[in-house]
């Protein structure tokens, strides 16, 4: 069914930009890119993420805080300090908005080399623009003659970014297997992570925060890493060398 194909495409395109641009680039600077390429990925992230567009600056700062304060009271999202995943999502939202609106002081260590295109972020995050995207999703379903019982799926389209986030921030800290014993509760959800494009290899990532390939064991696979290698080989980005002991 075409509606499910559209949902799948939105799932993976949104997730890719969040993982590749917001997470691996903005938060961790696993690779570098020119300012022109950076702006291209800003725009592509907005197109693919749509109504749930996440500011690379705010996301990057918040994620750096997550690593620095993992599973402590200062962690923006830890299952240890919320009764359920909805409470954690709400707390994460509030932290994100405070950072985005610059209404709270942020330690300079979390803002070093962070991408910042303020005018575009404000445009892409405008409430009317977000509603316009939701209207586009409704029109797509209408054009595809979707049955009424599929329209609730538009909720997933509308909150795609936070939906992806809660899968990792809640379940990858409570379910799965552990390769490396850490002080935090990070776990790997899937050894071959086709569902979350490598983000589910969360325990590996917490162990090696600057490593572009989230897969560590021979039986693991991170689908985004081969794309990063191709972009590095073609000169679109430049991978940083990371020493892994």
MODELLER restraints for C-alpha pairs under 7 A, 6 or more apart:
rsr = mdl.restraints
at = mdl.atoms
rsr.add(forms.Gaussian(group=physical.xy_distance, feature=features.Distance(at['CA:3:A'], at['CA:141:A']), mean=6.56, stdev=0.5))
rsr.add(forms.Gaussian(group=physical.xy_distance, feature=features.Distance(at['CA:3:A'], at['CA:144:A']), mean=6.83, stdev=0.5))
rsr.add(forms.Gaussian(group=physical.xy_distance, feature=features.Distance(at['CA:3:A'], at['CA:146:A']), mean=6.66, stdev=0.5))
rsr.add(forms.Gaussian(group=physical.xy_distance, feature=features.Distance(at['CA:10:A'], at['CA:48:A']), mean=6.66, stdev=0.5))
rsr.add(forms.Gaussian(group=physical.xy_distance, feature=features.Distance(at['CA:13:A'], at['CA:48:A']), mean=5.58, stdev=0.5))
rsr.add(forms.Gaussian(group=physical.xy_distance, feature=features.Distance(at['CA:14:A'], at['CA:48:A']), mean=4.87, stdev=0.5))
rsr.add(forms.Gaussian(group=physical.xy_distance, feature=features.Distance(at['CA:14:A'], at['CA:49:A']), mean=4.56, stdev=0.5))
rsr.add(forms.Gaussian(group=physical.xy_distance, feature=features.Distance(at['CA:17:A'], at['CA:45:A']), mean=5.36, stdev=0.5))
rsr.add(forms.Gaussian(group=physical.xy_distance, feature=features.Distance(at['CA:21:A'], at['CA:41:A']), mean=6.97, stdev=0.5))
rsr.add(forms.Gaussian(group=physical.xy_distance, feature=features.Distance(at['CA:22:A'], at['CA:56:A']), mean=4.89, stdev=0.5))
rsr.add(forms.Gaussian(group=physical.xy_distance, feature=features.Distance(at['CA:22:A'], at['CA:59:A']), mean=6.41, stdev=0.5))
rsr.add(forms.Gaussian(group=physical.xy_distance, feature=features.Distance(at['CA:22:A'], at['CA:60:A']), mean=6.29, stdev=0.5))
rsr.add(forms.Gaussian(group=physical.xy_distance, feature=features.Distance(at['CA:23:A'], at['CA:60:A']), mean=6.57, stdev=0.5))
rsr.add(forms.Gaussian(group=physical.xy_distance, feature=features.Distance(at['CA:24:A'], at['CA:30:A']), mean=5.69, stdev=0.5))
rsr.add(forms.Gaussian(group=physical.xy_distance, feature=features.Distance(at['CA:24:A'], at['CA:212:A']), mean=6.85, stdev=0.5))
rsr.add(forms.Gaussian(group=physical.xy_distance, feature=features.Distance(at['CA:25:A'], at['CA:31:A']), mean=6.20, stdev=0.5))
rsr.add(forms.Gaussian(group=physical.xy_distance, feature=features.Distance(at['CA:26:A'], at['CA:56:A']), mean=5.86, stdev=0.5))
rsr.add(forms.Gaussian(group=physical.xy_distance, feature=features.Distance(at['CA:26:A'], at['CA:57:A']), mean=6.84, stdev=0.5))
rsr.add(forms.Gaussian(group=physical.xy_distance, feature=features.Distance(at['CA:26:A'], at['CA:60:A']), mean=5.17, stdev=0.5))
rsr.add(forms.Gaussian(group=physical.xy_distance, feature=features.Distance(at['CA:26:A'], at['CA:114:A']), mean=5.85, stdev=0.5))
rsr.add(forms.Gaussian(group=physical.xy_distance, feature=features.Distance(at['CA:26:A'], at['CA:115:A']), mean=6.09, stdev=0.5))
rsr.add(forms.Gaussian(group=physical.xy_distance, feature=features.Distance(at['CA:27:A'], at['CA:60:A']), mean=3.83, stdev=0.5))
rsr.add(forms.Gaussian(group=physical.xy_distance, feature=features.Distance(at['CA:27:A'], at['CA:61:A']), mean=6.56, stdev=0.5))
rsr.add(forms.Gaussian(group=physical.xy_distance, feature=features.Distance(at['CA:27:A'], at['CA:63:A']), mean=6.25, stdev=0.5))
rsr.add(forms.Gaussian(group=physical.xy_distance, feature=features.Distance(at['CA:27:A'], at['CA:64:A']), mean=6.13, stdev=0.5))
rsr.add(forms.Gaussian(group=physical.xy_distance, feature=features.Distance(at['CA:28:A'], at['CA:210:A']), mean=6.01, stdev=0.5))
rsr.add(forms.Gaussian(group=physical.xy_distance, feature=features.Distance(at['CA:30:A'], at['CA:210:A']), mean=5.76, stdev=0.5))
rsr.add(forms.Gaussian(group=physical.xy_distance, feature=features.Distance(at['CA:30:A'], at['CA:211:A']), mean=6.63, stdev=0.5))
rsr.add(forms.Gaussian(group=physical.xy_distance, feature=features.Distance(at['CA:30:A'], at['CA:212:A']), mean=5.78, stdev=0.5))
rsr.add(forms.Gaussian(group=physical.xy_distance, feature=features.Distance(at['CA:30:A'], at['CA:239:A']), mean=6.30, stdev=0.5))
rsr.add(forms.Gaussian(group=physical.xy_distance, feature=features.Distance(at['CA:30:A'], at['CA:240:A']), mean=5.76, stdev=0.5))
rsr.add(forms.Gaussian(group=physical.xy_distance, feature=features.Distance(at['CA:31:A'], at['CA:237:A']), mean=6.38, stdev=0.5))
rsr.add(forms.Gaussian(group=physical.xy_distance, feature=features.Distance(at['CA:31:A'], at['CA:238:A']), mean=5.25, stdev=0.5))
rsr.add(forms.Gaussian(group=physical.xy_distance, feature=features.Distance(at['CA:31:A'], at['CA:239:A']), mean=4.17, stdev=0.5))
rsr.add(forms.Gaussian(group=physical.xy_distance, feature=features.Distance(at['CA:31:A'], at['CA:240:A']), mean=5.12, stdev=0.5))
rsr.add(forms.Gaussian(group=physical.xy_distance, feature=features.Distance(at['CA:32:A'], at['CA:237:A']), mean=5.60, stdev=0.5))
rsr.add(forms.Gaussian(group=physical.xy_distance, feature=features.Distance(at['CA:32:A'], at['CA:238:A']), mean=5.17, stdev=0.5))
rsr.add(forms.Gaussian(group=physical.xy_distance, feature=features.Distance(at['CA:32:A'], at['CA:239:A']), mean=6.54, stdev=0.5))
rsr.add(forms.Gaussian(group=physical.xy_distance, feature=features.Distance(at['CA:33:A'], at['CA:236:A']), mean=6.70, stdev=0.5))
rsr.add(forms.Gaussian(group=physical.xy_distance, feature=features.Distance(at['CA:33:A'], at['CA:237:A']), mean=4.71, stdev=0.5))
rsr.add(forms.Gaussian(group=physical.xy_distance, feature=features.Distance(at['CA:33:A'], at['CA:238:A']), mean=6.44, stdev=0.5))
rsr.add(forms.Gaussian(group=physical.xy_distance, feature=features.Distance(at['CA:46:A'], at['CA:53:A']), mean=5.57, stdev=0.5))
rsr.add(forms.Gaussian(group=physical.xy_distance, feature=features.Distance(at['CA:46:A'], at['CA:124:A']), mean=6.55, stdev=0.5))
rsr.add(forms.Gaussian(group=physical.xy_distance, feature=features.Distance(at['CA:49:A'], at['CA:161:A']), mean=6.89, stdev=0.5))
rsr.add(forms.Gaussian(group=physical.xy_distance, feature=features.Distance(at['CA:50:A'], at['CA:130:A']), mean=6.96, stdev=0.5))
rsr.add(forms.Gaussian(group=physical.xy_distance, feature=features.Distance(at['CA:50:A'], at['CA:133:A']), mean=5.84, stdev=0.5))
rsr.add(forms.Gaussian(group=physical.xy_distance, feature=features.Distance(at['CA:51:A'], at['CA:130:A']), mean=4.20, stdev=0.5))
rsr.add(forms.Gaussian(group=physical.xy_distance, feature=features.Distance(at['CA:51:A'], at['CA:131:A']), mean=6.84, stdev=0.5))
rsr.add(forms.Gaussian(group=physical.xy_distance, feature=features.Distance(at['CA:51:A'], at['CA:133:A']), mean=5.25, stdev=0.5))
rsr.add(forms.Gaussian(group=physical.xy_distance, feature=features.Distance(at['CA:51:A'], at['CA:134:A']), mean=6.38, stdev=0.5))
rsr.add(forms.Gaussian(group=physical.xy_distance, feature=features.Distance(at['CA:51:A'], at['CA:158:A']), mean=5.51, stdev=0.5))
rsr.add(forms.Gaussian(group=physical.xy_distance, feature=features.Distance(at['CA:52:A'], at['CA:158:A']), mean=6.11, stdev=0.5))
rsr.add(forms.Gaussian(group=physical.xy_distance, feature=features.Distance(at['CA:52:A'], at['CA:159:A']), mean=5.34, stdev=0.5))
rsr.add(forms.Gaussian(group=physical.xy_distance, feature=features.Distance(at['CA:52:A'], at['CA:160:A']), mean=5.97, stdev=0.5))
rsr.add(forms.Gaussian(group=physical.xy_distance, feature=features.Distance(at['CA:52:A'], at['CA:161:A']), mean=5.32, stdev=0.5))
rsr.add(forms.Gaussian(group=physical.xy_distance, feature=features.Distance(at['CA:53:A'], at['CA:124:A']), mean=6.79, stdev=0.5))
rsr.add(forms.Gaussian(group=physical.xy_distance, feature=features.Distance(at['CA:53:A'], at['CA:125:A']), mean=6.59, stdev=0.5))
rsr.add(forms.Gaussian(group=physical.xy_distance, feature=features.Distance(at['CA:53:A'], at['CA:161:A']), mean=6.94, stdev=0.5))
rsr.add(forms.Gaussian(group=physical.xy_distance, feature=features.Distance(at['CA:55:A'], at['CA:121:A']), mean=5.88, stdev=0.5))
rsr.add(forms.Gaussian(group=physical.xy_distance, feature=features.Distance(at['CA:56:A'], at['CA:115:A']), mean=6.62, stdev=0.5))
rsr.add(forms.Gaussian(group=physical.xy_distance, feature=features.Distance(at['CA:57:A'], at['CA:114:A']), mean=5.96, stdev=0.5))
rsr.add(forms.Gaussian(group=physical.xy_distance, feature=features.Distance(at['CA:57:A'], at['CA:115:A']), mean=5.60, stdev=0.5))
rsr.add(forms.Gaussian(group=physical.xy_distance, feature=features.Distance(at['CA:57:A'], at['CA:116:A']), mean=5.54, stdev=0.5))
rsr.add(forms.Gaussian(group=physical.xy_distance, feature=features.Distance(at['CA:58:A'], at['CA:96:A']), mean=6.16, stdev=0.5))
rsr.add(forms.Gaussian(group=physical.xy_distance, feature=features.Distance(at['CA:58:A'], at['CA:99:A']), mean=5.61, stdev=0.5))
rsr.add(forms.Gaussian(group=physical.xy_distance, feature=features.Distance(at['CA:58:A'], at['CA:100:A']), mean=5.13, stdev=0.5))
rsr.add(forms.Gaussian(group=physical.xy_distance, feature=features.Distance(at['CA:60:A'], at['CA:114:A']), mean=6.90, stdev=0.5))
rsr.add(forms.Gaussian(group=physical.xy_distance, feature=features.Distance(at['CA:61:A'], at['CA:110:A']), mean=5.38, stdev=0.5))
rsr.add(forms.Gaussian(group=physical.xy_distance, feature=features.Distance(at['CA:61:A'], at['CA:111:A']), mean=6.21, stdev=0.5))
rsr.add(forms.Gaussian(group=physical.xy_distance, feature=features.Distance(at['CA:62:A'], at['CA:76:A']), mean=6.88, stdev=0.5))
rsr.add(forms.Gaussian(group=physical.xy_distance, feature=features.Distance(at['CA:62:A'], at['CA:96:A']), mean=6.67, stdev=0.5))
rsr.add(forms.Gaussian(group=physical.xy_distance, feature=features.Distance(at['CA:64:A'], at['CA:110:A']), mean=6.08, stdev=0.5))
rsr.add(forms.Gaussian(group=physical.xy_distance, feature=features.Distance(at['CA:65:A'], at['CA:75:A']), mean=6.49, stdev=0.5))
rsr.add(forms.Gaussian(group=physical.xy_distance, feature=features.Distance(at['CA:66:A'], at['CA:75:A']), mean=5.08, stdev=0.5))
rsr.add(forms.Gaussian(group=physical.xy_distance, feature=features.Distance(at['CA:66:A'], at['CA:76:A']), mean=6.00, stdev=0.5))
rsr.add(forms.Gaussian(group=physical.xy_distance, feature=features.Distance(at['CA:69:A'], at['CA:75:A']), mean=4.94, stdev=0.5))
rsr.add(forms.Gaussian(group=physical.xy_distance, feature=features.Distance(at['CA:70:A'], at['CA:184:A']), mean=5.89, stdev=0.5))
rsr.add(forms.Gaussian(group=physical.xy_distance, feature=features.Distance(at['CA:71:A'], at['CA:78:A']), mean=5.29, stdev=0.5))
rsr.add(forms.Gaussian(group=physical.xy_distance, feature=features.Distance(at['CA:71:A'], at['CA:80:A']), mean=6.53, stdev=0.5))
rsr.add(forms.Gaussian(group=physical.xy_distance, feature=features.Distance(at['CA:71:A'], at['CA:184:A']), mean=5.66, stdev=0.5))
rsr.add(forms.Gaussian(group=physical.xy_distance, feature=features.Distance(at['CA:71:A'], at['CA:185:A']), mean=6.98, stdev=0.5))
rsr.add(forms.Gaussian(group=physical.xy_distance, feature=features.Distance(at['CA:73:A'], at['CA:81:A']), mean=6.93, stdev=0.5))
rsr.add(forms.Gaussian(group=physical.xy_distance, feature=features.Distance(at['CA:76:A'], at['CA:92:A']), mean=5.51, stdev=0.5))
rsr.add(forms.Gaussian(group=physical.xy_distance, feature=features.Distance(at['CA:76:A'], at['CA:95:A']), mean=6.47, stdev=0.5))
rsr.add(forms.Gaussian(group=physical.xy_distance, feature=features.Distance(at['CA:77:A'], at['CA:88:A']), mean=5.95, stdev=0.5))
rsr.add(forms.Gaussian(group=physical.xy_distance, feature=features.Distance(at['CA:77:A'], at['CA:92:A']), mean=5.75, stdev=0.5))
rsr.add(forms.Gaussian(group=physical.xy_distance, feature=features.Distance(at['CA:77:A'], at['CA:169:A']), mean=6.30, stdev=0.5))
rsr.add(forms.Gaussian(group=physical.xy_distance, feature=features.Distance(at['CA:78:A'], at['CA:169:A']), mean=6.69, stdev=0.5))
rsr.add(forms.Gaussian(group=physical.xy_distance, feature=features.Distance(at['CA:78:A'], at['CA:170:A']), mean=6.88, stdev=0.5))
rsr.add(forms.Gaussian(group=physical.xy_distance, feature=features.Distance(at['CA:79:A'], at['CA:88:A']), mean=6.94, stdev=0.5))
rsr.add(forms.Gaussian(group=physical.xy_distance, feature=features.Distance(at['CA:79:A'], at['CA:170:A']), mean=5.68, stdev=0.5))
rsr.add(forms.Gaussian(group=physical.xy_distance, feature=features.Distance(at['CA:79:A'], at['CA:173:A']), mean=6.94, stdev=0.5))
rsr.add(forms.Gaussian(group=physical.xy_distance, feature=features.Distance(at['CA:82:A'], at['CA:88:A']), mean=5.53, stdev=0.5))
rsr.add(forms.Gaussian(group=physical.xy_distance, feature=features.Distance(at['CA:85:A'], at['CA:170:A']), mean=6.38, stdev=0.5))
rsr.add(forms.Gaussian(group=physical.xy_distance, feature=features.Distance(at['CA:89:A'], at['CA:166:A']), mean=6.62, stdev=0.5))
rsr.add(forms.Gaussian(group=physical.xy_distance, feature=features.Distance(at['CA:98:A'], at['CA:104:A']), mean=5.93, stdev=0.5))
rsr.add(forms.Gaussian(group=physical.xy_distance, feature=features.Distance(at['CA:134:A'], at['CA:158:A']), mean=6.03, stdev=0.5))
rsr.add(forms.Gaussian(group=physical.xy_distance, feature=features.Distance(at['CA:137:A'], at['CA:154:A']), mean=6.64, stdev=0.5))
rsr.add(forms.Gaussian(group=physical.xy_distance, feature=features.Distance(at['CA:168:A'], at['CA:200:A']), mean=6.30, stdev=0.5))
rsr.add(forms.Gaussian(group=physical.xy_distance, feature=features.Distance(at['CA:172:A'], at['CA:186:A']), mean=5.94, stdev=0.5))
rsr.add(forms.Gaussian(group=physical.xy_distance, feature=features.Distance(at['CA:172:A'], at['CA:187:A']), mean=5.10, stdev=0.5))
rsr.add(forms.Gaussian(group=physical.xy_distance, feature=features.Distance(at['CA:172:A'], at['CA:188:A']), mean=6.17, stdev=0.5))
rsr.add(forms.Gaussian(group=physical.xy_distance, feature=features.Distance(at['CA:172:A'], at['CA:189:A']), mean=5.89, stdev=0.5))
rsr.add(forms.Gaussian(group=physical.xy_distance, feature=features.Distance(at['CA:172:A'], at['CA:200:A']), mean=6.53, stdev=0.5))
rsr.add(forms.Gaussian(group=physical.xy_distance, feature=features.Distance(at['CA:172:A'], at['CA:202:A']), mean=6.29, stdev=0.5))
rsr.add(forms.Gaussian(group=physical.xy_distance, feature=features.Distance(at['CA:173:A'], at['CA:185:A']), mean=5.09, stdev=0.5))
rsr.add(forms.Gaussian(group=physical.xy_distance, feature=features.Distance(at['CA:173:A'], at['CA:186:A']), mean=4.55, stdev=0.5))
rsr.add(forms.Gaussian(group=physical.xy_distance, feature=features.Distance(at['CA:173:A'], at['CA:187:A']), mean=5.61, stdev=0.5))
rsr.add(forms.Gaussian(group=physical.xy_distance, feature=features.Distance(at['CA:174:A'], at['CA:185:A']), mean=6.93, stdev=0.5))
rsr.add(forms.Gaussian(group=physical.xy_distance, feature=features.Distance(at['CA:175:A'], at['CA:187:A']), mean=6.51, stdev=0.5))
rsr.add(forms.Gaussian(group=physical.xy_distance, feature=features.Distance(at['CA:175:A'], at['CA:189:A']), mean=6.57, stdev=0.5))
rsr.add(forms.Gaussian(group=physical.xy_distance, feature=features.Distance(at['CA:176:A'], at['CA:187:A']), mean=5.43, stdev=0.5))
rsr.add(forms.Gaussian(group=physical.xy_distance, feature=features.Distance(at['CA:176:A'], at['CA:188:A']), mean=5.18, stdev=0.5))
rsr.add(forms.Gaussian(group=physical.xy_distance, feature=features.Distance(at['CA:176:A'], at['CA:189:A']), mean=4.56, stdev=0.5))
rsr.add(forms.Gaussian(group=physical.xy_distance, feature=features.Distance(at['CA:177:A'], at['CA:187:A']), mean=5.50, stdev=0.5))
rsr.add(forms.Gaussian(group=physical.xy_distance, feature=features.Distance(at['CA:177:A'], at['CA:188:A']), mean=5.25, stdev=0.5))
rsr.add(forms.Gaussian(group=physical.xy_distance, feature=features.Distance(at['CA:177:A'], at['CA:189:A']), mean=6.73, stdev=0.5))
rsr.add(forms.Gaussian(group=physical.xy_distance, feature=features.Distance(at['CA:178:A'], at['CA:187:A']), mean=5.24, stdev=0.5))
rsr.add(forms.Gaussian(group=physical.xy_distance, feature=features.Distance(at['CA:178:A'], at['CA:188:A']), mean=6.17, stdev=0.5))
rsr.add(forms.Gaussian(group=physical.xy_distance, feature=features.Distance(at['CA:178:A'], at['CA:203:A']), mean=6.31, stdev=0.5))
rsr.add(forms.Gaussian(group=physical.xy_distance, feature=features.Distance(at['CA:179:A'], at['CA:203:A']), mean=6.82, stdev=0.5))
rsr.add(forms.Gaussian(group=physical.xy_distance, feature=features.Distance(at['CA:179:A'], at['CA:204:A']), mean=6.84, stdev=0.5))
rsr.add(forms.Gaussian(group=physical.xy_distance, feature=features.Distance(at['CA:180:A'], at['CA:203:A']), mean=6.74, stdev=0.5))
rsr.add(forms.Gaussian(group=physical.xy_distance, feature=features.Distance(at['CA:180:A'], at['CA:207:A']), mean=6.79, stdev=0.5))
rsr.add(forms.Gaussian(group=physical.xy_distance, feature=features.Distance(at['CA:186:A'], at['CA:202:A']), mean=5.95, stdev=0.5))
rsr.add(forms.Gaussian(group=physical.xy_distance, feature=features.Distance(at['CA:186:A'], at['CA:203:A']), mean=4.66, stdev=0.5))
rsr.add(forms.Gaussian(group=physical.xy_distance, feature=features.Distance(at['CA:186:A'], at['CA:206:A']), mean=6.94, stdev=0.5))
rsr.add(forms.Gaussian(group=physical.xy_distance, feature=features.Distance(at['CA:187:A'], at['CA:202:A']), mean=5.53, stdev=0.5))
rsr.add(forms.Gaussian(group=physical.xy_distance, feature=features.Distance(at['CA:187:A'], at['CA:203:A']), mean=4.37, stdev=0.5))
rsr.add(forms.Gaussian(group=physical.xy_distance, feature=features.Distance(at['CA:188:A'], at['CA:200:A']), mean=5.57, stdev=0.5))
rsr.add(forms.Gaussian(group=physical.xy_distance, feature=features.Distance(at['CA:188:A'], at['CA:201:A']), mean=4.36, stdev=0.5))
rsr.add(forms.Gaussian(group=physical.xy_distance, feature=features.Distance(at['CA:188:A'], at['CA:202:A']), mean=5.07, stdev=0.5))
rsr.add(forms.Gaussian(group=physical.xy_distance, feature=features.Distance(at['CA:188:A'], at['CA:203:A']), mean=5.25, stdev=0.5))
rsr.add(forms.Gaussian(group=physical.xy_distance, feature=features.Distance(at['CA:189:A'], at['CA:200:A']), mean=4.96, stdev=0.5))
rsr.add(forms.Gaussian(group=physical.xy_distance, feature=features.Distance(at['CA:189:A'], at['CA:201:A']), mean=6.20, stdev=0.5))
rsr.add(forms.Gaussian(group=physical.xy_distance, feature=features.Distance(at['CA:190:A'], at['CA:200:A']), mean=6.04, stdev=0.5))
rsr.add(forms.Gaussian(group=physical.xy_distance, feature=features.Distance(at['CA:190:A'], at['CA:201:A']), mean=6.59, stdev=0.5))
rsr.add(forms.Gaussian(group=physical.xy_distance, feature=features.Distance(at['CA:191:A'], at['CA:201:A']), mean=6.98, stdev=0.5))
rsr.add(forms.Gaussian(group=physical.xy_distance, feature=features.Distance(at['CA:191:A'], at['CA:219:A']), mean=6.59, stdev=0.5))
rsr.add(forms.Gaussian(group=physical.xy_distance, feature=features.Distance(at['CA:191:A'], at['CA:220:A']), mean=4.47, stdev=0.5))
rsr.add(forms.Gaussian(group=physical.xy_distance, feature=features.Distance(at['CA:191:A'], at['CA:221:A']), mean=6.42, stdev=0.5))
rsr.add(forms.Gaussian(group=physical.xy_distance, feature=features.Distance(at['CA:192:A'], at['CA:220:A']), mean=5.11, stdev=0.5))
rsr.add(forms.Gaussian(group=physical.xy_distance, feature=features.Distance(at['CA:192:A'], at['CA:221:A']), mean=4.66, stdev=0.5))
rsr.add(forms.Gaussian(group=physical.xy_distance, feature=features.Distance(at['CA:192:A'], at['CA:222:A']), mean=6.79, stdev=0.5))
rsr.add(forms.Gaussian(group=physical.xy_distance, feature=features.Distance(at['CA:193:A'], at['CA:200:A']), mean=6.20, stdev=0.5))
rsr.add(forms.Gaussian(group=physical.xy_distance, feature=features.Distance(at['CA:193:A'], at['CA:221:A']), mean=6.30, stdev=0.5))
rsr.add(forms.Gaussian(group=physical.xy_distance, feature=features.Distance(at['CA:193:A'], at['CA:222:A']), mean=6.13, stdev=0.5))
rsr.add(forms.Gaussian(group=physical.xy_distance, feature=features.Distance(at['CA:194:A'], at['CA:223:A']), mean=6.65, stdev=0.5))
rsr.add(forms.Gaussian(group=physical.xy_distance, feature=features.Distance(at['CA:197:A'], at['CA:222:A']), mean=6.28, stdev=0.5))
rsr.add(forms.Gaussian(group=physical.xy_distance, feature=features.Distance(at['CA:197:A'], at['CA:223:A']), mean=5.37, stdev=0.5))
rsr.add(forms.Gaussian(group=physical.xy_distance, feature=features.Distance(at['CA:197:A'], at['CA:224:A']), mean=6.02, stdev=0.5))
rsr.add(forms.Gaussian(group=physical.xy_distance, feature=features.Distance(at['CA:198:A'], at['CA:214:A']), mean=6.25, stdev=0.5))
rsr.add(forms.Gaussian(group=physical.xy_distance, feature=features.Distance(at['CA:198:A'], at['CA:222:A']), mean=4.29, stdev=0.5))
rsr.add(forms.Gaussian(group=physical.xy_distance, feature=features.Distance(at['CA:198:A'], at['CA:223:A']), mean=5.96, stdev=0.5))
rsr.add(forms.Gaussian(group=physical.xy_distance, feature=features.Distance(at['CA:198:A'], at['CA:224:A']), mean=6.60, stdev=0.5))
rsr.add(forms.Gaussian(group=physical.xy_distance, feature=features.Distance(at['CA:201:A'], at['CA:214:A']), mean=5.97, stdev=0.5))
rsr.add(forms.Gaussian(group=physical.xy_distance, feature=features.Distance(at['CA:201:A'], at['CA:215:A']), mean=6.65, stdev=0.5))
rsr.add(forms.Gaussian(group=physical.xy_distance, feature=features.Distance(at['CA:204:A'], at['CA:214:A']), mean=6.06, stdev=0.5))
rsr.add(forms.Gaussian(group=physical.xy_distance, feature=features.Distance(at['CA:204:A'], at['CA:215:A']), mean=6.93, stdev=0.5))
rsr.add(forms.Gaussian(group=physical.xy_distance, feature=features.Distance(at['CA:204:A'], at['CA:216:A']), mean=6.71, stdev=0.5))
rsr.add(forms.Gaussian(group=physical.xy_distance, feature=features.Distance(at['CA:205:A'], at['CA:214:A']), mean=5.63, stdev=0.5))
rsr.add(forms.Gaussian(group=physical.xy_distance, feature=features.Distance(at['CA:210:A'], at['CA:242:A']), mean=6.78, stdev=0.5))
rsr.add(forms.Gaussian(group=physical.xy_distance, feature=features.Distance(at['CA:211:A'], at['CA:242:A']), mean=6.31, stdev=0.5))
rsr.add(forms.Gaussian(group=physical.xy_distance, feature=features.Distance(at['CA:212:A'], at['CA:225:A']), mean=6.59, stdev=0.5))
rsr.add(forms.Gaussian(group=physical.xy_distance, feature=features.Distance(at['CA:213:A'], at['CA:222:A']), mean=6.45, stdev=0.5))
rsr.add(forms.Gaussian(group=physical.xy_distance, feature=features.Distance(at['CA:213:A'], at['CA:225:A']), mean=5.33, stdev=0.5))
rsr.add(forms.Gaussian(group=physical.xy_distance, feature=features.Distance(at['CA:214:A'], at['CA:222:A']), mean=5.86, stdev=0.5))
rsr.add(forms.Gaussian(group=physical.xy_distance, feature=features.Distance(at['CA:215:A'], at['CA:221:A']), mean=5.27, stdev=0.5))
rsr.add(forms.Gaussian(group=physical.xy_distance, feature=features.Distance(at['CA:215:A'], at['CA:222:A']), mean=5.39, stdev=0.5))
rsr.add(forms.Gaussian(group=physical.xy_distance, feature=features.Distance(at['CA:231:A'], at['CA:237:A']), mean=5.73, stdev=0.5))
rsr.add(forms.Gaussian(group=physical.xy_distance, feature=features.Distance(at['CA:232:A'], at['CA:238:A']), mean=5.09, stdev=0.5))
rsr.add(forms.Gaussian(group=physical.xy_distance, feature=features.Distance(at['CA:232:A'], at['CA:239:A']), mean=6.14, stdev=0.5))
